[in-house]
Amino acid sequence: MNGRGASWGPWGLRLLALALALLLWFFVAVEEREGVAEKVLEAAITYSPPNGYVLLDPVQRARVRLRGRASRIRNLNPFVVDIFLEIPAAERSAYDLQILPENVIMPEGVEVVSIEPATIRVRLDREVTGMLPVRARLVGEPAAGAVAREVQVIPDKVLVSGPESRLRAVNNLVTTAVDLDGHALDFEETAAVLSPDPLIKVLQPAVVTVRVPMQPPAEQAR
């Protein structure tokens, strides 16, 4: 019981505490001597519009200048810096929004120096739903001189949603290409419905059936 381990008991703990204190002091001193650096990052902007409204042509990114210890700034991943903006209830169709430091989502240990642009203009429109007709897009040449007759789209209308002003400007939607190459007889195939605007969403159905009746050359000669 009076061996080497016991003789090192209290003194060993004191030496260990002293060593830890010296190590901590060393790291703190290194951090205090480390310089401060800055970096400019392109941050993506995420918006939270009020219910029932859609944001028109929003600004997608802003330049954020950040400051911090050189090692933190040097190792800063640009993908962990984002901007979140909440748009107030829609009392009007356009707003000038300030981007403040508190809107920037970033790691600890860095601070925002500046944001460019500091103010952005946002436009809102009411989100509505409605039915739009669908037209089949035909490409290619039928086989053996056959001719495509009146094409049928089933269903011929689909449910869409989007900004009211954008929907008013759209008369119809089109499908993905239906290829006539090699066809001489009636055929049908499925095709996706395409939106002409990223803010206009095709709700249902997203896929339609396109029936293409073909007129053979012999019938054309009669």
FIDRENMI-93483 format. One line per 3 residues: number of its first residue (from 1); their letters; for each residue x, y, z of C-alpha. Coordinates in nm, 3 decimals. Example, Ala and Ser with C-alpha at 12.3 -4.5 7.8 and 13.67 -1.06 7.14 Angstrom:
BEGIN
1) AS) 1.230/-0.450/0.780 ~ 1.367/-0.106/0.714
This chain:
BEGIN
1) MNG) 0.000/0.000/0.000 ~ 0.303/0.228/0.046 ~ 0.439/0.165/-0.306
4) RGA) 0.513/0.407/-0.583 ~ 0.144/0.470/-0.672 ~ 0.061/0.581/-0.319
7) SWG) 0.362/0.814/-0.289 ~ 0.255/0.995/-0.609 ~ -0.104/1.044/-0.491
10) PWG) -0.142/1.411/-0.381 ~ 0.167/1.539/-0.564 ~ 0.067/1.360/-0.882
13) LRL) -0.273/1.533/-0.880 ~ -0.111/1.871/-0.821 ~ 0.134/1.820/-1.106
16) LAL) -0.150/1.708/-1.335 ~ -0.354/2.016/-1.245 ~ -0.053/2.238/-1.307
19) ALA) 0.011/2.074/-1.645 ~ -0.353/2.120/-1.749 ~ -0.345/2.485/-1.640
22) LLL) -0.029/2.547/-1.839 ~ -0.180/2.374/-2.145 ~ -0.498/2.582/-2.120
25) WFF) -0.295/2.901/-2.081 ~ -0.092/2.808/-2.389 ~ -0.401/2.761/-2.609
28) VAV) -0.564/3.081/-2.480 ~ -0.243/3.273/-2.546 ~ -0.222/3.132/-2.900
31) EER) -0.584/3.230/-2.969 ~ -0.526/3.580/-2.834 ~ -0.220/3.622/-3.057
34) EGV) -0.410/3.492/-3.362 ~ -0.511/3.762/-3.604 ~ -0.861/3.858/-3.716
37) AEK) -0.966/3.791/-4.076 ~ -1.264/3.862/-4.301 ~ -1.427/3.670/-4.582
40) VLE) -1.707/3.749/-4.830 ~ -1.951/3.466/-4.903 ~ -2.250/3.430/-5.136
43) AAI) -2.539/3.331/-4.909 ~ -2.864/3.180/-5.035 ~ -3.182/3.362/-4.930
46) TYS) -3.481/3.164/-4.801 ~ -3.818/3.342/-4.783 ~ -4.126/3.274/-4.574
49) PPN) -4.419/3.446/-4.751 ~ -4.761/3.486/-4.585 ~ -5.017/3.209/-4.638
52) GYV) -5.198/3.227/-4.971 ~ -4.931/3.433/-5.147 ~ -4.645/3.360/-5.385
55) LLD) -4.319/3.549/-5.417 ~ -4.250/3.680/-5.769 ~ -3.891/3.674/-5.905
58) PVQ) -3.715/3.690/-5.566 ~ -3.350/3.785/-5.520 ~ -3.178/3.450/-5.472
61) RAR) -2.846/3.543/-5.306 ~ -2.667/3.818/-5.116 ~ -2.301/3.886/-5.038
64) VRL) -2.220/3.862/-4.668 ~ -1.888/3.983/-4.524 ~ -1.797/3.793/-4.209
67) RGR) -1.524/3.857/-3.950 ~ -1.361/3.626/-3.697 ~ -1.040/3.461/-3.592
70) ASR) -0.822/3.375/-3.888 ~ -0.847/2.999/-3.835 ~ -1.228/3.009/-3.814
73) IRN) -1.262/3.228/-4.121 ~ -1.014/3.016/-4.314 ~ -1.207/2.695/-4.240
76) LNP) -1.553/2.848/-4.281 ~ -1.774/2.641/-4.511 ~ -1.981/2.873/-4.735
79) FVV) -2.270/2.625/-4.738 ~ -2.338/2.679/-4.366 ~ -2.415/3.050/-4.412
82) DIF) -2.775/3.132/-4.514 ~ -3.021/3.420/-4.494 ~ -3.380/3.375/-4.375
85) LEI) -3.640/3.646/-4.439 ~ -3.997/3.639/-4.314 ~ -4.234/3.853/-4.520
88) PAA) -4.512/4.026/-4.322 ~ -4.881/3.971/-4.390 ~ -4.966/4.090/-4.739
91) ERS) -5.119/4.434/-4.695 ~ -4.964/4.542/-5.025 ~ -4.807/4.371/-5.327
94) AYD) -4.450/4.503/-5.289 ~ -4.212/4.547/-4.997 ~ -3.863/4.682/-4.936
97) LQI) -3.707/4.438/-4.692 ~ -3.391/4.507/-4.494 ~ -3.146/4.220/-4.448
100) LPE) -3.015/4.253/-4.094 ~ -2.733/4.060/-3.923 ~ -2.993/3.867/-3.723
103) NVI) -3.132/3.733/-4.052 ~ -2.800/3.561/-4.125 ~ -2.770/3.199/-4.011
106) MPE) -2.402/3.126/-3.947 ~ -2.169/2.930/-3.718 ~ -2.068/3.061/-3.377
109) GVE) -1.749/3.261/-3.343 ~ -1.801/3.488/-3.646 ~ -1.984/3.818/-3.689
112) VVS) -2.149/3.999/-3.979 ~ -1.960/4.304/-4.104 ~ -2.182/4.397/-4.399
115) IEP) -2.452/4.261/-4.632 ~ -2.492/4.354/-4.997 ~ -2.756/4.436/-5.096
118) ATI) -2.874/4.552/-4.756 ~ -3.228/4.615/-4.885 ~ -3.417/4.411/-5.145
121) RVR) -3.748/4.462/-5.319 ~ -3.995/4.174/-5.303 ~ -4.323/4.139/-5.492
124) LDR) -4.616/3.923/-5.389 ~ -4.915/3.787/-5.577 ~ -5.215/3.594/-5.459
127) EVT) -5.189/3.217/-5.512 ~ -5.488/3.073/-5.700 ~ -5.586/2.740/-5.855
130) GML) -5.764/2.671/-6.182 ~ -5.805/2.436/-6.479 ~ -5.601/2.480/-6.795
133) PVR) -5.638/2.295/-7.128 ~ -5.354/2.068/-7.242 ~ -5.222/2.044/-7.598
136) ARL) -5.008/1.755/-7.723 ~ -4.671/1.840/-7.875 ~ -4.606/1.621/-8.180
139) VGE) -4.261/1.575/-8.336 ~ -4.115/1.362/-8.612 ~ -4.257/1.217/-8.937
142) PAA) -4.502/0.923/-8.962 ~ -4.399/0.611/-9.153 ~ -4.495/0.533/-9.513
145) GAV) -4.648/0.873/-9.580 ~ -4.918/0.839/-9.314 ~ -5.069/1.155/-9.164
148) ARE) -5.168/1.224/-8.803 ~ -5.532/1.321/-8.768 ~ -5.698/1.509/-8.479
151) VQV) -5.509/1.425/-8.162 ~ -5.695/1.354/-7.840 ~ -5.555/1.435/-7.493
154) IPD) -5.712/1.252/-7.197 ~ -5.793/1.437/-6.977 ~ -5.781/1.754/-7.182
157) KVL) -5.758/1.983/-6.875 ~ -5.544/1.971/-6.560 ~ -5.553/2.146/-6.224
160) VSG) -5.277/2.401/-6.167 ~ -5.183/2.657/-5.902 ~ -4.971/2.969/-5.915
163) PES) -4.965/3.349/-5.902 ~ -5.290/3.499/-6.024 ~ -5.121/3.733/-6.272
166) RLR) -4.912/3.453/-6.425 ~ -5.208/3.216/-6.465 ~ -5.409/3.483/-6.645
169) AVN) -5.133/3.506/-6.906 ~ -5.133/3.131/-6.988 ~ -5.385/2.996/-7.242
172) NLV) -5.283/2.630/-7.236 ~ -5.015/2.384/-7.134 ~ -4.823/2.143/-7.357
175) TTA) -4.701/1.789/-7.307 ~ -4.357/1.643/-7.349 ~ -4.284/1.548/-7.711
178) VDL) -4.486/1.265/-7.866 ~ -4.277/1.111/-8.146 ~ -4.455/1.024/-8.472
181) DGH) -4.148/0.856/-8.624 ~ -4.224/0.505/-8.751 ~ -4.601/0.521/-8.685
184) ALD) -4.847/0.438/-8.962 ~ -5.135/0.311/-8.747 ~ -5.330/0.461/-8.458
187) FEE) -5.134/0.467/-8.129 ~ -5.139/0.618/-7.785 ~ -4.880/0.695/-7.518
190) TAA) -4.850/0.879/-7.189 ~ -4.684/1.220/-7.168 ~ -4.599/1.456/-6.885
193) VLS) -4.764/1.798/-6.868 ~ -4.511/2.080/-6.875 ~ -4.543/2.413/-6.697
196) PDP) -4.438/2.726/-6.889 ~ -4.343/2.900/-6.564 ~ -4.157/2.766/-6.258
199) LIK) -4.412/2.941/-6.034 ~ -4.703/2.757/-6.199 ~ -4.738/2.407/-6.056
202) VLQ) -4.921/2.122/-6.226 ~ -5.122/1.962/-5.945 ~ -5.320/1.682/-6.107
205) PAV) -5.292/1.492/-6.319 ~ -4.923/1.546/-6.400 ~ -4.937/1.280/-6.675
208) VTV) -5.197/1.249/-6.953 ~ -5.273/1.001/-7.231 ~ -5.223/1.116/-7.590
211) RVP) -5.420/0.929/-7.858 ~ -5.299/0.980/-8.212 ~ -5.524/0.850/-8.493
214) MQP) -5.326/0.794/-8.816 ~ -5.452/0.817/-9.171 ~ -5.271/0.570/-9.402
217) PAE) -5.167/0.685/-9.752 ~ -5.428/0.460/-9.920 ~ -5.712/0.644/-9.745
220) QAR) -5.565/0.982/-9.842 ~ -5.582/0.889/-10.211 ~ -5.956/0.813/-10.207
